């Protein structure tokens, strides 16, 4: 299965998802959406999928964002439940 995780620096929920992947031995690719090329890649991803991306009440994108076989899953609880 192919997993792509968009994360952000200092995001505790992002860290918990990465810890879960490590504990379970799940291979994934990570894009740090907060800096450099990762930020550009996330903007491109967002522009193509903005109708599917959830936002917090303050307007920030709900993190982390996992793309699992083309499906976009956001938020710690939803991501962990989708992996079980």
Order of alpha helices (4+ residues) and beta strands (2+ residues): beta-alpha-beta-alpha-beta-beta-alpha
